[in-house]
Amino acid sequence: MGRIIYYSYWGTYAAYTMAAIHAGIYKQDRLPQAEWIAAQYDLCRRYGGQYGNLIYVGLDSRFREIYSLGCRQHSGMVARALKHISKIFQIEEPLCFIDARPMEGKIPGLLQRCSFQWSRTAERLFEAWFSNKYWACLKQVQSAMQELEDGNNI
């Protein structure tokens, strides 16, 4: 089986979106319902600024665990640490890290750093970001899933 970790600077924006697509929470043929987008925005508000949180998202069709991780610019260090911790504790299941940083853009950073984070304007900005980035995230997830299907450890 194994564990798949989507990571980015902020673990609740592109990384979570891609992990949710991979786990089948978000469908591949349409945008999620408004309630699901609002729930992800709430997740971003609550946990977006916390780094190092490994967020369990679900299982994929092959029963691999899917996670989201925010690690700022320390992705290489975090990936190595998780791999070595697995070795130390003799966890034999492979870890696969998928980079979601290129999907993120500037809006998540703006939302996390601004004082209007709790306003309706911020929520609309998130909705616009989500609607704009969803299809690019979907394409990356489909590519990653194909690589995994082909036996490649991304």
N, CA, C and O atoms as a GROMACS GRO file, in nm:
protein
  616
    1MET      N    1   0.084  -0.118   0.000
    1MET     CA    2   0.000   0.000   0.000
    1MET      C    3   0.088   0.124   0.000
    1MET      O    4   0.153   0.152  -0.101
    2GLY      N    5   0.093   0.197   0.107
    2GLY     CA    6   0.177   0.315   0.115
    2GLY      C    7   0.100   0.438   0.157
    2GLY      O    8  -0.022   0.436   0.176
    3ARG      N    9   0.175   0.544   0.169
    3ARG     CA   10   0.117   0.673   0.206
    3ARG      C   11   0.159   0.776   0.103
    3ARG      O   12   0.274   0.779   0.060
    4ILE      N   13   0.066   0.860   0.065
    4ILE     CA   14   0.092   0.965  -0.033
    4ILE      C   15   0.071   1.098   0.036
    4ILE      O   16  -0.034   1.123   0.096
    5ILE      N   17   0.171   1.184   0.027
    5ILE     CA   18   0.166   1.314   0.094
    5ILE      C   19   0.179   1.424  -0.010
    5ILE      O   20   0.281   1.436  -0.077
    6TYR      N   21   0.074   1.504  -0.022
    6TYR     CA   22   0.078   1.624  -0.106
    6TYR      C   23   0.126   1.737  -0.016
    6TYR      O   24   0.070   1.761   0.091
    7TYR      N   25   0.230   1.808  -0.061
    7TYR     CA   26   0.286   1.913   0.023
    7TYR      C   27   0.298   2.044  -0.054
    7TYR      O   28   0.312   2.046  -0.176
    8SER      N   29   0.292   2.152   0.022
    8SER     CA   30   0.312   2.286  -0.033
    8SER      C   31   0.350   2.379   0.082
    8SER      O   32   0.362   2.336   0.196
    9TYR      N   33   0.370   2.504   0.050
    9TYR     CA   34   0.403   2.603   0.152
    9TYR      C   35   0.293   2.605   0.257
    9TYR      O   36   0.320   2.596   0.377
   10TRP      N   37   0.169   2.617   0.211
   10TRP     CA   38   0.051   2.614   0.299
   10TRP      C   39  -0.016   2.479   0.277
   10TRP      O   40  -0.051   2.447   0.164
   11GLY      N   41  -0.033   2.400   0.379
   11GLY     CA   42  -0.086   2.265   0.362
   11GLY      C   43  -0.236   2.254   0.341
   11GLY      O   44  -0.287   2.145   0.316
   12THR      N   45  -0.307   2.368   0.349
   12THR     CA   46  -0.453   2.361   0.341
   12THR      C   47  -0.508   2.417   0.210
   12THR      O   48  -0.630   2.416   0.190
   13TYR      N   49  -0.424   2.466   0.123
   13TYR     CA   50  -0.471   2.524  -0.004
   13TYR      C   51  -0.451   2.421  -0.116
   13TYR      O   52  -0.531   2.328  -0.128
   14ALA      N   53  -0.349   2.436  -0.198
   14ALA     CA   54  -0.330   2.346  -0.313
   14ALA      C   55  -0.304   2.202  -0.269
   14ALA      O   56  -0.357   2.109  -0.329
   15ALA      N   57  -0.223   2.184  -0.165
   15ALA     CA   58  -0.193   2.048  -0.120
   15ALA      C   59  -0.319   1.976  -0.075
   15ALA      O   60  -0.340   1.859  -0.110
   16TYR      N   61  -0.403   2.043   0.001
   16TYR     CA   62  -0.527   1.981   0.046
   16TYR      C   63  -0.622   1.957  -0.072
   16TYR      O   64  -0.686   1.852  -0.081
   17THR      N   65  -0.631   2.054  -0.162
   17THR     CA   66  -0.718   2.038  -0.279
   17THR      C   67  -0.677   1.915  -0.359
   17THR      O   68  -0.762   1.834  -0.398
   18MET      N   69  -0.547   1.902  -0.384
   18MET     CA   70  -0.498   1.787  -0.461
   18MET      C   71  -0.519   1.656  -0.386
   18MET      O   72  -0.556   1.555  -0.446
   19ALA      N   73  -0.497   1.657  -0.256
   19ALA     CA   74  -0.518   1.536  -0.176
   19ALA      C   75  -0.666   1.496  -0.177
   19ALA      O   76  -0.698   1.378  -0.186
   20ALA      N   77  -0.754   1.595  -0.168
   20ALA     CA   78  -0.898   1.566  -0.170
   20ALA      C   79  -0.943   1.511  -0.305
   20ALA      O   80  -1.030   1.424  -0.311
   21ILE      N   81  -0.884   1.561  -0.412
   21ILE     CA   82  -0.914   1.507  -0.545
   21ILE      C   83  -0.866   1.362  -0.552
   21ILE      O   84  -0.939   1.273  -0.596
   22HIS      N   85  -0.743   1.339  -0.509
   22HIS     CA   86  -0.684   1.205  -0.514
   22HIS      C   87  -0.766   1.105  -0.432
   22HIS      O   88  -0.787   0.992  -0.474
   23ALA      N   89  -0.813   1.147  -0.316
   23ALA     CA   90  -0.889   1.058  -0.228
   23ALA      C   91  -1.034   1.040  -0.273
   23ALA      O   92  -1.107   0.960  -0.216
   24GLY      N   93  -1.076   1.115  -0.375
   24GLY     CA   94  -1.212   1.103  -0.425
   24GLY      C   95  -1.314   1.186  -0.351
   24GLY      O   96  -1.434   1.174  -0.376
   25ILE      N   97  -1.269   1.270  -0.260
   25ILE     CA   98  -1.361   1.360  -0.188
   25ILE      C   99  -1.414   1.464  -0.285
   25ILE      O  100  -1.534   1.493  -0.287
   26TYR      N  101  -1.325   1.521  -0.365
   26TYR     CA  102  -1.364   1.612  -0.472
   26TYR      C  103  -1.368   1.532  -0.601
   26TYR      O  104  -1.276   1.456  -0.630
   27LYS      N  105  -1.474   1.547  -0.676
   27LYS     CA  106  -1.493   1.471  -0.800
   27LYS      C  107  -1.406   1.528  -0.911
   27LYS      O  108  -1.367   1.645  -0.909
   28GLN      N  109  -1.376   1.444  -1.008
   28GLN     CA  110  -1.288   1.484  -1.117
   28GLN      C  111  -1.362   1.547  -1.234
   28GLN      O  112  -1.297   1.595  -1.328
   29ASP      N  113  -1.493   1.547  -1.233
   29ASP     CA  114  -1.566   1.600  -1.348
   29ASP      C  115  -1.635   1.734  -1.320
   29ASP      O  116  -1.698   1.790  -1.409
   30ARG      N  117  -1.621   1.785  -1.198
   30ARG     CA  118  -1.687   1.913  -1.165
   30ARG      C  119  -1.626   1.974  -1.040
   30ARG      O  120  -1.559   1.906  -0.961
   31LEU      N  121  -1.649   2.102  -1.025
   31LEU     CA  122  -1.609   2.169  -0.901
   31LEU      C  123  -1.690   2.113  -0.785
   31LEU      O  124  -1.804   2.072  -0.803
   32PRO      N  125  -1.632   2.110  -0.666
   32PRO     CA  126  -1.710   2.067  -0.550
   32PRO      C  127  -1.825   2.163  -0.522
   32PRO      O  128  -1.825   2.277  -0.568
   33GLN      N  129  -1.921   2.116  -0.447
   33GLN     CA  130  -2.033   2.201  -0.408
   33GLN      C  131  -1.982   2.316  -0.321
   33GLN      O  132  -1.876   2.308  -0.259
   34ALA      N  133  -2.060   2.423  -0.319
   34ALA     CA  134  -2.021   2.544  -0.245
   34ALA      C  135  -1.993   2.513  -0.098
   34ALA      O  136  -1.903   2.574  -0.039
   35GLU      N  137  -2.067   2.421  -0.038
   35GLU     CA  138  -2.045   2.388   0.103
   35GLU      C  139  -1.908   2.327   0.126
   35GLU      O  140  -1.844   2.352   0.228
   36TRP      N  141  -1.862   2.246   0.030
   36TRP     CA  142  -1.730   2.184   0.042
   36TRP      C  143  -1.620   2.288   0.027
   36TRP      O  144  -1.519   2.283   0.097
   37ILE      N  145  -1.639   2.382  -0.064
   37ILE     CA  146  -1.541   2.490  -0.082
   37ILE      C  147  -1.536   2.575   0.044
   37ILE      O  148  -1.429   2.614   0.090
   38ALA      N  149  -1.653   2.606   0.100
   38ALA     CA  150  -1.659   2.684   0.225
   38ALA      C  151  -1.592   2.608   0.339
   38ALA      O  152  -1.525   2.670   0.423
   39ALA      N  153  -1.608   2.477   0.344
   39ALA     CA  154  -1.544   2.397   0.449
   39ALA      C  155  -1.392   2.401   0.435
   39ALA      O  156  -1.320   2.406   0.535
   40GLN      N  157  -1.342   2.398   0.311
   40GLN     CA  158  -1.197   2.406   0.292
   40GLN      C  159  -1.147   2.545   0.330
   40GLN      O  160  -1.039   2.558   0.387
   41TYR      N  161  -1.224   2.649   0.300
   41TYR     CA  162  -1.185   2.784   0.340
   41TYR      C  163  -1.175   2.791   0.493
   41TYR      O  164  -1.083   2.853   0.546
   42ASP      N  165  -1.270   2.729   0.562
   42ASP     CA  166  -1.265   2.726   0.708
   42ASP      C  167  -1.141   2.652   0.757
   42ASP      O  168  -1.077   2.694   0.854
   43LEU      N  169  -1.106   2.543   0.691
   43LEU     CA  170  -0.984   2.470   0.723
   43LEU      C  171  -0.862   2.560   0.705
   43LEU      O  172  -0.771   2.560   0.788
   44CYS      N  173  -0.861   2.638   0.597
   44CYS     CA  174  -0.750   2.730   0.571
   44CYS      C  175  -0.741   2.836   0.680
   44CYS      O  176  -0.631   2.868   0.728
   45ARG      N  177  -0.854   2.890   0.719
   45ARG     CA  178  -0.853   2.993   0.824
   45ARG      C  179  -0.802   2.937   0.956
   45ARG      O  180  -0.726   3.003   1.027
   46ARG      N  181  -0.843   2.817   0.988
   46ARG     CA  182  -0.805   2.759   1.118
   46ARG      C  183  -0.662   2.708   1.122
   46ARG      O  184  -0.590   2.729   1.220
   47TYR      N  185  -0.619   2.640   1.015
   47TYR     CA  186  -0.493   2.568   1.020
   47TYR      C  187  -0.390   2.609   0.915
   47TYR      O  188  -0.279   2.557   0.914
   48GLY      N  189  -0.426   2.701   0.827
   48GLY     CA  190  -0.337   2.738   0.718
   48GLY      C  191  -0.202   2.789   0.761
   48GLY      O  192  -0.102   2.763   0.695
   49GLY      N  193  -0.196   2.861   0.870
   49GLY     CA  194  -0.070   2.918   0.917
   49GLY      C  195   0.015   2.823   0.998
   49GLY      O  196   0.127   2.858   1.037
   50GLN      N  197  -0.035   2.703   1.025
   50GLN     CA  198   0.040   2.606   1.104
   50GLN      C  199   0.121   2.517   1.010
   50GLN      O  200   0.066   2.455   0.919
   51TYR      N  201   0.249   2.512   1.031
   51TYR     CA  202   0.337   2.432   0.947
   51TYR      C  203   0.369   2.301   1.015
   51TYR      O  204   0.377   2.293   1.138
   52GLY      N  205   0.388   2.199   0.935
   52GLY     CA  206   0.424   2.069   0.988
   52GLY      C  207   0.305   1.982   1.024
   52GLY      O  208   0.323   1.867   1.064
   53ASN      N  209   0.183   2.034   1.012
   53ASN     CA  210   0.065   1.952   1.038
   53ASN      C  211   0.045   1.854   0.923
   53ASN      O  212   0.030   1.894   0.808
   54LEU      N  213   0.045   1.727   0.955
   54LEU     CA  214   0.017   1.624   0.857
   54LEU      C  215  -0.132   1.596   0.868
   54LEU      O  216  -0.178   1.534   0.964
   55ILE      N  217  -0.209   1.640   0.769
   55ILE     CA  218  -0.355   1.630   0.772
   55ILE      C  219  -0.399   1.506   0.695
   55ILE      O  220  -0.376   1.495   0.574
   56TYR      N  221  -0.462   1.414   0.765
   56TYR     CA  222  -0.515   1.295   0.699
   56TYR      C  223  -0.638   1.336   0.619
   56TYR      O  224  -0.730   1.397   0.672
   57VAL      N  225  -0.639   1.301   0.489
   57VAL     CA  226  -0.749   1.340   0.401
   57VAL      C  227  -0.840   1.221   0.371
   57VAL      O  228  -0.962   1.236   0.367
   58GLY      N  229  -0.784   1.104   0.350
   58GLY     CA  230  -0.865   0.986   0.321
   58GLY      C  231  -0.784   0.876   0.256
   58GLY      O  232  -0.661   0.878   0.258
   59LEU      N  233  -0.855   0.780   0.198
   59LEU     CA  234  -0.794   0.668   0.127
   59LEU      C  235  -0.825   0.680  -0.021
   59LEU      O  236  -0.932   0.727  -0.059
   60ASP      N  237  -0.730   0.638  -0.105
   60ASP     CA  238  -0.760   0.636  -0.248
   60ASP      C  239  -0.819   0.499  -0.285
   60ASP      O  240  -0.844   0.416  -0.198
   61SER      N  241  -0.840   0.478  -0.413
   61SER     CA  242  -0.905   0.355  -0.460
   61SER      C  243  -0.820   0.229  -0.435
   61SER      O  244  -0.872   0.118  -0.439
   62ARG      N  245  -0.690   0.248  -0.408
   62ARG     CA  246  -0.603   0.134  -0.378
   62ARG      C  247  -0.573   0.125  -0.228
   62ARG      O  248  -0.480   0.055  -0.185
   63PHE      N  249  -0.652   0.196  -0.149
   63PHE     CA  250  -0.642   0.195  -0.003
   63PHE      C  251  -0.510   0.251   0.049
   63PHE      O  252  -0.463   0.212   0.156
   64ARG      N  253  -0.451   0.342  -0.027
   64ARG     CA  254  -0.334   0.414   0.022
   64ARG      C  255  -0.383   0.536   0.099
   64ARG      O  256  -0.479   0.601   0.059
   65GLU      N  257  -0.316   0.566   0.208
   65GLU     CA  258  -0.352   0.682   0.289
   65GLU      C  259  -0.304   0.809   0.219
   65GLU      O  260  -0.191   0.816   0.172
   66ILE      N  261  -0.392   0.910   0.214
   66ILE     CA  262  -0.361   1.036   0.148
   66ILE      C  263  -0.356   1.146   0.254
   66ILE      O  264  -0.446   1.158   0.337
   67TYR      N  265  -0.249   1.226   0.248
   67TYR     CA  266  -0.228   1.333   0.345
   67TYR      C  267  -0.198   1.464   0.274
   67TYR      O  268  -0.163   1.468   0.156
   68SER      N  269  -0.214   1.571   0.350
   68SER     CA  270  -0.177   1.706   0.308
   68SER      C  271  -0.079   1.759   0.412
   68SER      O  272  -0.094   1.735   0.532
   69LEU      N  273   0.023   1.833   0.366
   69LEU     CA  274   0.126   1.883   0.457
   69LEU      C  275   0.170   2.022   0.415
   69LEU      O  276   0.200   2.046   0.297
   70GLY      N  277   0.175   2.113   0.509
   70GLY     CA  278   0.232   2.246   0.486
   70GLY      C  279   0.370   2.252   0.548
   70GLY      O  280   0.385   2.221   0.666
   71CYS      N  281   0.470   2.291   0.471
   71CYS     CA  282   0.607   2.287   0.525
   71CYS      C  283   0.692   2.407   0.485
   71CYS      O  284   0.814   2.399   0.482
   72ARG      N  285   0.626   2.518   0.454
   72ARG     CA  286   0.697   2.640   0.412
   72ARG      C  287   0.797   2.604   0.303
   72ARG      O  288   0.765   2.529   0.211
   73GLN      N  289   0.918   2.659   0.315
   73GLN     CA  290   1.020   2.630   0.214
   73GLN      C  291   1.108   2.512   0.254
   73GLN      O  292   1.212   2.489   0.192
   74HIS      N  293   1.068   2.437   0.357
   74HIS     CA  294   1.150   2.329   0.411
   74HIS      C  295   1.107   2.191   0.362
   74HIS      O  296   1.124   2.093   0.434
   75SER      N  297   1.052   2.182   0.243
   75SER     CA  298   0.994   2.055   0.197
   75SER      C  299   1.097   1.943   0.190
   75SER      O  300   1.067   1.830   0.228
   76GLY      N  301   1.216   1.971   0.143
   76GLY     CA  302   1.318   1.867   0.134
   76GLY      C  303   1.356   1.811   0.270
   76GLY      O  304   1.368   1.690   0.288
   77MET      N  305   1.372   1.901   0.365
   77MET     CA  306   1.408   1.859   0.500
   77MET      C  307   1.295   1.778   0.564
   77MET      O  308   1.320   1.676   0.628
   78VAL      N  309   1.172   1.823   0.546
   78VAL     CA  310   1.057   1.754   0.605
   78VAL      C  311   1.042   1.614   0.543
   78VAL      O  312   1.018   1.518   0.615
   79ALA      N  313   1.057   1.604   0.412
   79ALA     CA  314   1.045   1.474   0.346
   79ALA      C  315   1.152   1.377   0.397
   79ALA      O  316   1.123   1.261   0.427
   80ARG      N  317   1.276   1.425   0.408
   80ARG     CA  318   1.383   1.338   0.460
   80ARG      C  319   1.354   1.296   0.604
   80ARG      O  320   1.374   1.180   0.640
   81ALA      N  321   1.307   1.390   0.686
   81ALA     CA  322   1.278   1.358   0.826
   81ALA      C  323   1.170   1.251   0.836
   81ALA      O  324   1.183   1.156   0.913
   82LEU      N  325   1.063   1.265   0.758
   82LEU     CA  326   0.956   1.165   0.763
   82LEU      C  327   1.004   1.028   0.716
   82LEU      O  328   0.967   0.926   0.774
   83LYS      N  329   1.086   1.026   0.612
   83LYS     CA  330   1.139   0.898   0.563
   83LYS      C  331   1.227   0.832   0.668
   83LYS      O  332   1.219   0.710   0.689
   84HIS      N  333   1.312   0.911   0.734
   84HIS     CA  334   1.402   0.854   0.835
   84HIS      C  335   1.326   0.812   0.961
   84HIS      O  336   1.362   0.712   1.023
   85ILE      N  337   1.225   0.887   0.999
   85ILE     CA  338   1.143   0.846   1.114
   85ILE      C  339   1.075   0.713   1.084
   85ILE      O  340   1.065   0.627   1.172
   86SER      N  341   1.029   0.695   0.961
   86SER     CA  342   0.968   0.567   0.922
   86SER      C  343   1.068   0.453   0.936
   86SER      O  344   1.033   0.345   0.982
   87LYS      N  345   1.193   0.478   0.896
   87LYS     CA  346   1.296   0.374   0.910
   87LYS      C  347   1.324   0.342   1.056
   87LYS      O  348   1.333   0.226   1.095
   88ILE      N  349   1.336   0.447   1.137
   88ILE     CA  350   1.367   0.428   1.279
   88ILE      C  351   1.259   0.344   1.347
   88ILE      O  352   1.290   0.254   1.426
   89PHE      N  353   1.134   0.374   1.317
   89PHE     CA  354   1.023   0.301   1.379
   89PHE      C  355   0.980   0.179   1.299
   89PHE      O  356   0.874   0.121   1.325
   90GLN      N  357   1.060   0.141   1.201
   90GLN     CA  358   1.039   0.022   1.120
   90GLN      C  359   0.901   0.018   1.055
   90GLN      O  360   0.832  -0.084   1.057
   91ILE      N  361   0.862   0.131   1.000
   91ILE     CA  362   0.738   0.139   0.923
   91ILE      C  363   0.776   0.110   0.778
   91ILE      O  364   0.842   0.190   0.713
   92GLU      N  365   0.734  -0.005   0.730
   92GLU     CA  366   0.779  -0.054   0.601
   92GLU      C  367   0.705   0.004   0.481
   92GLU      O  368   0.753  -0.006   0.368
   93GLU      N  369   0.590   0.064   0.503
   93GLU     CA  370   0.512   0.117   0.391
   93GLU      C  371   0.583   0.237   0.329
   93GLU      O  372   0.631   0.325   0.401
   94PRO      N  373   0.590   0.241   0.196
   94PRO     CA  374   0.661   0.352   0.131
   94PRO      C  375   0.586   0.484   0.145
   94PRO      O  376   0.463   0.489   0.154
   95LEU      N  377   0.664   0.592   0.146
   95LEU     CA  378   0.609   0.728   0.145
   95LEU      C  379   0.633   0.787   0.007
   95LEU      O  380   0.741   0.773  -0.050
   96CYS      N  381   0.532   0.851  -0.045
   96CYS     CA  382   0.543   0.918  -0.174
   96CYS      C  383   0.506   1.064  -0.154
   96CYS      O  384   0.397   1.094  -0.105
   97PHE      N  385   0.595   1.155  -0.191
   97PHE     CA  386   0.572   1.298  -0.175
   97PHE      C  387   0.540   1.361  -0.310
   97PHE      O  388   0.613   1.340  -0.407
   98ILE      N  389   0.432   1.437  -0.316
   98ILE     CA  390   0.392   1.504  -0.440
   98ILE      C  391   0.386   1.654  -0.414
   98ILE      O  392   0.315   1.700  -0.325
   99ASP      N  393   0.462   1.727  -0.493
   99ASP     CA  394   0.478   1.871  -0.475
   99ASP      C  395   0.357   1.946  -0.531
   99ASP      O  396   0.329   1.940  -0.651
  100ALA      N  397   0.287   2.018  -0.444
  100ALA     CA  398   0.171   2.098  -0.486
  100ALA      C  399   0.206   2.247  -0.492
  100ALA      O  400   0.119   2.328  -0.524
  101ARG      N  401   0.330   2.284  -0.462
  101ARG     CA  402   0.367   2.425  -0.458
  101ARG      C  403   0.340   2.500  -0.587
  101ARG      O  404   0.294   2.615  -0.580
  102PRO      N  405   0.365   2.442  -0.705
  102PRO     CA  406   0.339   2.519  -0.828
  102PRO      C  407   0.192   2.555  -0.848
  102PRO      O  408   0.161   2.647  -0.923
  103MET      N  409   0.102   2.484  -0.783
  103MET     CA  410  -0.041   2.509  -0.799
  103MET      C  411  -0.092   2.621  -0.708
  103MET      O  412  -0.203   2.670  -0.726
  104GLU      N  413  -0.012   2.660  -0.611
  104GLU     CA  414  -0.060   2.749  -0.507
  104GLU      C  415  -0.080   2.893  -0.552
  104GLU      O  416  -0.186   2.951  -0.526
  105GLY      N  417   0.017   2.952  -0.616
  105GLY     CA  418   0.004   3.092  -0.655
  105GLY      C  419   0.021   3.186  -0.537
  105GLY      O  420   0.069   3.146  -0.432
  106LYS      N  421  -0.019   3.311  -0.555
  106LYS     CA  422   0.004   3.415  -0.454
  106LYS      C  423  -0.114   3.437  -0.359
  106LYS      O  424  -0.094   3.489  -0.249
  107ILE      N  425  -0.233   3.400  -0.398
  107ILE     CA  426  -0.352   3.429  -0.318
  107ILE      C  427  -0.347   3.364  -0.179
  107ILE      O  428  -0.380   3.432  -0.081
  108PRO      N  429  -0.307   3.238  -0.164
  108PRO     CA  430  -0.301   3.180  -0.030
  108PRO      C  431  -0.212   3.260   0.066
  108PRO      O  432  -0.250   3.282   0.182
  109GLY      N  433  -0.097   3.303   0.019
  109GLY     CA  434  -0.009   3.384   0.104
  109GLY      C  435  -0.073   3.515   0.143
  109GLY      O  436  -0.060   3.560   0.257
  110LEU      N  437  -0.141   3.577   0.048
  110LEU     CA  438  -0.211   3.702   0.077
  110LEU      C  439  -0.319   3.679   0.183
  110LEU      O  440  -0.331   3.757   0.277
  111LEU      N  441  -0.396   3.573   0.166
  111LEU     CA  442  -0.503   3.544   0.262
  111LEU      C  443  -0.448   3.512   0.401
  111LEU      O  444  -0.506   3.554   0.501
  112GLN      N  445  -0.338   3.440   0.408
  112GLN     CA  446  -0.282   3.403   0.538
  112GLN      C  447  -0.217   3.521   0.610
  112GLN      O  448  -0.212   3.524   0.733
  113ARG      N  449  -0.169   3.618   0.535
  113ARG     CA  450  -0.096   3.728   0.596
  113ARG      C  451  -0.179   3.853   0.621
  113ARG      O  452  -0.133   3.946   0.688
  114CYS      N  453  -0.300   3.858   0.569
  114CYS     CA  454  -0.381   3.980   0.578
  114CYS      C  455  -0.470   3.981   0.701
  114CYS      O  456  -0.510   3.877   0.754
  115SER      N  457  -0.501   4.101   0.744
  115SER     CA  458  -0.587   4.117   0.861
  115SER      C  459  -0.735   4.098   0.826
  115SER      O  460  -0.817   4.082   0.916
  116PHE      N  461  -0.769   4.099   0.697
  116PHE     CA  462  -0.910   4.081   0.658
  116PHE      C  463  -0.944   3.934   0.637
  116PHE      O  464  -1.043   3.902   0.570
  117GLN      N  465  -0.864   3.847   0.692
  117GLN     CA  466  -0.876   3.702   0.673
  117GLN      C  467  -1.015   3.648   0.707
  117GLN      O  468  -1.057   3.547   0.649
  118TRP      N  469  -1.086   3.710   0.797
  118TRP     CA  470  -1.215   3.660   0.841
  118TRP      C  471  -1.332   3.728   0.771
  118TRP      O  472  -1.447   3.706   0.809
  119SER      N  473  -1.306   3.808   0.671
  119SER     CA  474  -1.412   3.886   0.607
  119SER      C  475  -1.474   3.811   0.489
  119SER      O  476  -1.419   3.712   0.441
  120ARG      N  477  -1.588   3.859   0.444
  120ARG     CA  478  -1.654   3.803   0.325
  120ARG      C  479  -1.568   3.825   0.202
  120ARG      O  480  -1.568   3.742   0.111
  121THR      N  481  -1.495   3.936   0.197
  121THR     CA  482  -1.404   3.963   0.085
  121THR      C  483  -1.299   3.854   0.074
  121THR      O  484  -1.270   3.805  -0.035
  122ALA      N  485  -1.242   3.815   0.188
  122ALA     CA  486  -1.142   3.709   0.188
  122ALA      C  487  -1.203   3.577   0.142
  122ALA      O  488  -1.140   3.502   0.068
  123GLU      N  489  -1.324   3.549   0.186
  123GLU     CA  490  -1.390   3.426   0.145
  123GLU      C  491  -1.415   3.424  -0.006
  123GLU      O  492  -1.396   3.322  -0.071
  124ARG      N  493  -1.455   3.536  -0.060
  124ARG     CA  494  -1.476   3.544  -0.206
  124ARG      C  495  -1.344   3.529  -0.282
  124ARG      O  496  -1.339   3.466  -0.387
  125LEU      N  497  -1.239   3.587  -0.227
  125LEU     CA  498  -1.107   3.574  -0.289
  125LEU      C  499  -1.064   3.428  -0.289
  125LEU      O  500  -1.008   3.379  -0.387
  126PHE      N  501  -1.089   3.358  -0.178
  126PHE     CA  502  -1.058   3.215  -0.173
  126PHE      C  503  -1.140   3.138  -0.276
  126PHE      O  504  -1.086   3.053  -0.347
  127GLU      N  505  -1.268   3.166  -0.285
  127GLU     CA  506  -1.354   3.098  -0.382
  127GLU      C  507  -1.305   3.120  -0.524
  127GLU      O  508  -1.306   3.027  -0.605
  128ALA      N  509  -1.262   3.242  -0.555
  128ALA     CA  510  -1.208   3.271  -0.689
  128ALA      C  511  -1.079   3.193  -0.711
  128ALA      O  512  -1.059   3.135  -0.818
  129TRP      N  513  -0.990   3.192  -0.610
  129TRP     CA  514  -0.866   3.116  -0.621
  129TRP      C  515  -0.897   2.969  -0.645
  129TRP      O  516  -0.840   2.907  -0.734
  130PHE      N  517  -0.988   2.913  -0.565
  130PHE     CA  518  -1.023   2.771  -0.574
  130PHE      C  519  -1.078   2.737  -0.713
  130PHE      O  520  -1.035   2.640  -0.775
  131SER      N  521  -1.172   2.817  -0.760
  131SER     CA  522  -1.232   2.792  -0.892
  131SER      C  523  -1.129   2.801  -1.003
  131SER      O  524  -1.136   2.726  -1.101
  132ASN      N  525  -1.034   2.891  -0.988
  132ASN     CA  526  -0.930   2.910  -1.089
  132ASN      C  527  -0.827   2.797  -1.085
  132ASN      O  528  -0.782   2.752  -1.190
  133LYS      N  529  -0.788   2.751  -0.968
  133LYS     CA  530  -0.681   2.652  -0.953
  133LYS      C  531  -0.728   2.507  -0.956
  133LYS      O  532  -0.647   2.416  -0.974
  134TYR      N  533  -0.857   2.484  -0.937
  134TYR     CA  534  -0.907   2.348  -0.926
  134TYR      C  535  -0.868   2.261  -1.046
  134TYR      O  536  -0.821   2.148  -1.028
  135TRP      N  537  -0.887   2.312  -1.165
  135TRP     CA  538  -0.863   2.231  -1.285
  135TRP      C  539  -0.715   2.203  -1.305
  135TRP      O  540  -0.678   2.096  -1.354
  136ALA      N  541  -0.629   2.298  -1.270
  136ALA     CA  542  -0.484   2.274  -1.277
  136ALA      C  543  -0.443   2.170  -1.173
  136ALA      O  544  -0.361   2.083  -1.200
  137CYS      N  545  -0.501   2.180  -1.054
  137CYS     CA  546  -0.475   2.080  -0.950
  137CYS      C  547  -0.521   1.941  -0.996
  137CYS      O  548  -0.450   1.842  -0.977
  138LEU      N  549  -0.638   1.936  -1.055
  138LEU     CA  550  -0.692   1.810  -1.106
  138LEU      C  551  -0.597   1.747  -1.208
  138LEU      O  552  -0.570   1.627  -1.202
  139LYS      N  553  -0.548   1.827  -1.300
  139LYS     CA  554  -0.457   1.777  -1.403
  139LYS      C  555  -0.329   1.720  -1.339
  139LYS      O  556  -0.280   1.615  -1.381
  140GLN      N  557  -0.276   1.789  -1.239
  140GLN     CA  558  -0.156   1.741  -1.170
  140GLN      C  559  -0.183   1.610  -1.096
  140GLN      O  560  -0.099   1.520  -1.096
  141VAL      N  561  -0.298   1.601  -1.033
  141VAL     CA  562  -0.334   1.479  -0.960
  141VAL      C  563  -0.348   1.362  -1.057
  141VAL      O  564  -0.299   1.253  -1.031
  142GLN      N  565  -0.414   1.384  -1.169
  142GLN     CA  566  -0.430   1.278  -1.268
  142GLN      C  567  -0.294   1.230  -1.318
  142GLN      O  568  -0.272   1.110  -1.336
  143SER      N  569  -0.203   1.323  -1.340
  143SER     CA  570  -0.068   1.288  -1.382
  143SER      C  571   0.004   1.207  -1.273
  143SER      O  572   0.069   1.107  -1.302
  144ALA      N  573  -0.007   1.252  -1.149
  144ALA     CA  574   0.057   1.181  -1.038
  144ALA      C  575  -0.002   1.041  -1.021
  144ALA      O  576   0.071   0.945  -0.997
  145MET      N  577  -0.134   1.030  -1.033
  145MET     CA  578  -0.198   0.899  -1.019
  145MET      C  579  -0.152   0.804  -1.129
  145MET      O  580  -0.134   0.685  -1.105
  146GLN      N  581  -0.134   0.856  -1.249
  146GLN     CA  582  -0.085   0.773  -1.359
  146GLN      C  583   0.058   0.727  -1.332
  146GLN      O  584   0.092   0.611  -1.357
  147GLU      N  585   0.141   0.818  -1.282
  147GLU     CA  586   0.279   0.782  -1.247
  147GLU      C  587   0.281   0.671  -1.141
  147GLU      O  588   0.358   0.576  -1.151
  148LEU      N  589   0.196   0.685  -1.041
  148LEU     CA  590   0.189   0.584  -0.936
  148LEU      C  591   0.138   0.451  -0.992
  148LEU      O  592   0.186   0.344  -0.954
  149GLU      N  593   0.041   0.458  -1.082
  149GLU     CA  594  -0.014   0.338  -1.146
  149GLU      C  595   0.093   0.267  -1.228
  149GLU      O  596   0.097   0.144  -1.234
  150ASP      N  597   0.180   0.345  -1.290
  150ASP     CA  598   0.288   0.289  -1.371
  150ASP      C  599   0.403   0.235  -1.285
  150ASP      O  600   0.501   0.181  -1.337
  151GLY      N  601   0.389   0.250  -1.153
  151GLY     CA  602   0.491   0.197  -1.063
  151GLY      C  603   0.603   0.293  -1.031
  151GLY      O  604   0.702   0.254  -0.969
  152ASN      N  605   0.589   0.417  -1.072
  152ASN     CA  606   0.692   0.516  -1.043
  152ASN      C  607   0.667   0.578  -0.907
  152ASN      O  608   0.553   0.613  -0.874
  153ASN      N  609   0.771   0.593  -0.828
  153ASN     CA  610   0.760   0.663  -0.699
  153ASN      C  611   0.798   0.807  -0.726
  153ASN      O  612   0.916   0.839  -0.738
  154ILE      N  613   0.702   0.892  -0.734
  154ILE     CA  614   0.719   1.031  -0.774
  154ILE      C  615   0.816   1.104  -0.684
  154ILE      O  616   0.843   1.222  -0.704
   0.00000   0.00000   0.00000
